[in-house]
Amino acid sequence: MSKRKSFVLRIDPVVFKQIEKWADDEFRSVNGQLEWIINKSLKDAKRLPKHKEKPKQ
């Protein structure tokens, strides 16, 4: 299993509620939905590497 970076996110309660509803509609957790949104945005902006880079240790 790959390691994941944890961080605190401050978000407007109204925005959070909408993300929570969207996640529920797609049977995802809020965390999973946020990760999906971020990955899709990076892919659409062509900022996501084609092959996953291994982080340097």
CYANA upper distance limits for C-alpha pairs under 8 A (distance plus 0.5 A):
 11 ILE  CA     15 VAL  CA      7.38
 11 ILE  CA     16 PHE  CA      6.91
 12 ASP  CA     16 PHE  CA      6.69
 13 PRO  CA     17 LYS  CA      6.60
 14 VAL  CA     18 GLN  CA      6.92
 15 VAL  CA     19 ILE  CA      6.75
 16 PHE  CA     20 GLU  CA      6.50
 17 LYS  CA     21 LYS  CA      6.70
 18 GLN  CA     22 TRP  CA      6.61
 19 ILE  CA     23 ALA  CA      6.48
 19 ILE  CA     30 VAL  CA      7.19
 19 ILE  CA     33 GLN  CA      7.80
 19 ILE  CA     34 LEU  CA      8.19
 20 GLU  CA     24 ASP  CA      6.66
 20 GLU  CA     29 SER  CA      8.25
 20 GLU  CA     30 VAL  CA      6.02
 21 LYS  CA     25 ASP  CA      6.68
 22 TRP  CA     26 GLU  CA      6.93
 22 TRP  CA     33 GLN  CA      8.25
 23 ALA  CA     27 PHE  CA      6.50
 23 ALA  CA     28 ARG  CA      5.33
 23 ALA  CA     29 SER  CA      6.33
 23 ALA  CA     30 VAL  CA      6.10
 23 ALA  CA     32 GLY  CA      8.22
 23 ALA  CA     33 GLN  CA      5.91
 24 ASP  CA     28 ARG  CA      6.43
 24 ASP  CA     29 SER  CA      7.58
 24 ASP  CA     30 VAL  CA      8.45
 28 ARG  CA     32 GLY  CA      6.25
 28 ARG  CA     33 GLN  CA      6.48
 29 SER  CA     33 GLN  CA      6.61
 30 VAL  CA     34 LEU  CA      6.65
 31 ASN  CA     35 GLU  CA      6.70
 32 GLY  CA     36 TRP  CA      6.61
 33 GLN  CA     37 ILE  CA      6.63
 34 LEU  CA     38 ILE  CA      6.63
 35 GLU  CA     39 ASN  CA      6.55
 36 TRP  CA     40 LYS  CA      6.50
 37 ILE  CA     41 SER  CA      6.61
 38 ILE  CA     42 LEU  CA      6.66
 39 ASN  CA     43 LYS  CA      6.57
 39 ASN  CA     48 LEU  CA      8.05
 40 LYS  CA     44 ASP  CA      6.50
 41 SER  CA     45 ALA  CA      6.61
 42 LEU  CA     46 LYS  CA      6.60
 42 LEU  CA     47 ARG  CA      5.51
 42 LEU  CA     48 LEU  CA      5.77
 43 LYS  CA     47 ARG  CA      6.45
 43 LYS  CA     48 LEU  CA      5.65
 49 PRO  CA     53 GLU  CA      7.81
